Amino acid sequence: RVGHDGHWTKPLIMVSVNDDEDPHFRKAYFDPQKCPKDCPRPCELSCPANAIHHLGVIEPKCYGCGRCIPVCPLNLIETKSFTQPHDHVIQLMMEQDIDAMEIHTRPNGTMAFGRFWQSVGNHVRKQLKLIAVSFQDMDDLGSELQIMRNILAMATDQDLEQDQAQNEKMSFKLVWQTDGRPMSGDIGKGTAHASFKLASKVLEEIKQRDLGGYVQLAGGTNHHTHELIQENGLGRKVAGVAFGGVARKTLAPIFDVLASRDALERIELYPDLLLQAIRLANELVGPYKS
């Protein structure tokens, strides 16, 4: 793989982490013994991952979208959040030679972002080639982006208010990932608008504040995202699109077949399924490649 600068010769290995509680790092749970026998089970019907059955939540399948929570008539469903200890993240990145990081951060959560980077960043920044900061819309968006940019630019623990931090050259590429409506791209056309709207705001803030970096859409992206980008003339301003929910929905039939074969091996060992998966993936990303 060759990046924008022409120097990357292999795919980057990325680890996805959260600096605090985040919907991408949670699992639903409930006690099935408390469910009434005559319950119509709207939770099961609403789950896009087929992660709920009569015995409760199948944790490995649940990806934390939260759609089951509001539909439970007895409010029995809760979530458990997970945050990896910082030393585990550092150890994993060093042992596996990971060279890219995606950091999920909460709105108005720059304090947690700063603590995470001070703890982890100083250990791994020299091996990183790319950092993606994933965030939702927030109050005073421009100021929050500025602070996060300053934090990432600091080589050591310094005063976050130092103006010169912005001017320090970062050794890695920076991607601003606009998580418009997390984990919702499979719902319908309307979800694409949230990420596009946020991306438009971020592009303006980057321009006004000279923040640098690339903008990537996520959170609600689907087959309609490309149409929005082209209609609004942002084709040369948006650097990438990340697909989550709609990619799961698109490829789910392939992995259902894989599961029906009692296959625990990688899909690469089944050429027929692999080729079908590649074809479906190309249909999703093809418009951006042309």
Disulfide bonds with the S-S distance in Angstrom:
none
